[in-house]
Amino acid sequence: MFIPQLDAADTHRLRKKQRTRARILANAIALFRRNGIRNTRSVEIAEASDVSPATLFNYFATKNDLAEAWVRGEIGARFDLLAQEAGDRGIRSGLRSCCPDLAKPSWGERKLRLEAWRSAGRAATQTLRHVASLEALVAREQDRARLRADLPAGVLAEMIAEAVEAGLISGLRESSGLNEFTAGLRARIDLVLDGARKRNERVSVPSRPGV
């Protein structure tokens, strides 16, 4: 597949857009922490980021999009790091090692994080960014015959990502402490991966004679 190369001007514009997006998101998170998501106005985010409301809208159409970019982006960034540092490490141990890094910042601001997840909603709009690195890890495990290959790597990656999200949300609501929160997150990952083991792969039904 041909992939066009960016010239210097295109590269500069792309990096500028990435910096602007990151600045908007960082300022939005700071305001969310100060005022709460509901009480933060989009115009305040635009002013803090030194952009016009129209420019803000081009990057994030709503505060819900900002909340999603925060909580799902945090998970995606951790998955990216896991993929970069994976080496020969199995996906289970890698994902389990992510749990404290995901649980600890969420536990420190439980009320706000729940508000962010409610704003983000369950229908992710950032699915590709959210699971792309995880999909690559799953595909590698399938190639090594450690995970079942009768399902696309993207499907299994989405199932794992959804388990992580659900674990974060339920843990914020129900856990009595950080250790329980982290353990619950790991248990959900284990449950999905247990079902995704190679030995659980469906066996094709043999064709009947004469068919």
Residue pairs with C-beta under 8 A, 6 or more apart in sequence:
6 14
20 49
20 51
20 55
20 59
21 59
23 49
23 50
24 45
24 49
24 51
24 56
24 59
24 60
24 66
25 60
25 66
25 69
25 70
25 73
27 45
27 48
27 49
28 40
28 45
28 49
28 60
28 63
28 66
28 70
29 66
29 70
30 48
31 40
31 44
31 45
31 48
32 40
32 66
32 67
32 70
32 112
32 116
33 109
33 112
34 40
36 112
36 115
37 63
37 67
37 112
37 115
37 116
37 119
38 115
40 63
42 53
42 56
42 57
42 62
42 63
43 53
45 56
45 63
45 66
46 52
46 53
46 55
46 56
49 56
60 66
60 69
63 119
64 119
64 120
64 121
65 125
67 115
67 116
67 117
67 119
67 120
68 119
68 120
68 121
68 124
68 125
68 126
69 126
70 116
70 120
71 113
71 116
71 117
71 120
71 168
72 120
72 124
72 126
72 129
72 130
72 165
73 126
73 129
74 102
74 105
75 102
75 130
75 161
75 164
75 165
75 168
76 126
76 129
76 130
76 131
76 132
76 133
78 98
78 101
78 102
79 98
79 130
79 131
79 133
79 134
79 137
79 161
80 133
82 94
82 95
82 97
82 98
82 133
82 134
82 137
83 133
83 134
83 136
83 137
86 94
86 137
86 140
90 141
90 146
91 137
91 138
91 140
91 141
91 146
91 147
91 193
92 189
92 190
92 193
94 137
95 160
95 164
95 189
95 193
96 186
96 189
96 190
99 182
99 185
99 186
99 189
100 182
102 164
102 168
102 185
103 168
103 171
103 178
103 181
103 182
103 185
104 178
104 182
106 113
106 168
106 171
106 172
106 181
107 171
107 172
107 175
107 178
107 181
110 172
113 168
113 172
114 169
114 172
114 173
117 165
117 168
117 169
117 172
124 130
127 158
130 161
131 154
131 157
131 158
131 160
131 161
134 157
134 160
134 161
135 153
135 154
135 157
136 153
137 157
138 147
138 153
138 154
138 156
138 157
138 160
139 153
141 147
142 148
142 149
142 153
145 198
146 197
146 198
147 156
147 193
147 196
147 197
147 198
148 156
148 196
148 197
148 198
148 200
148 201
148 202
149 198
149 201
150 201
150 202
151 196
156 196
159 192
159 196
160 189
160 192
160 193
163 188
163 189
163 191
163 192
164 185
164 188
164 189
166 188
167 184
167 185
167 187
167 188
167 189
168 185
170 184
171 180
171 181
171 182
171 184
171 185
172 181
175 181
175 184
194 200
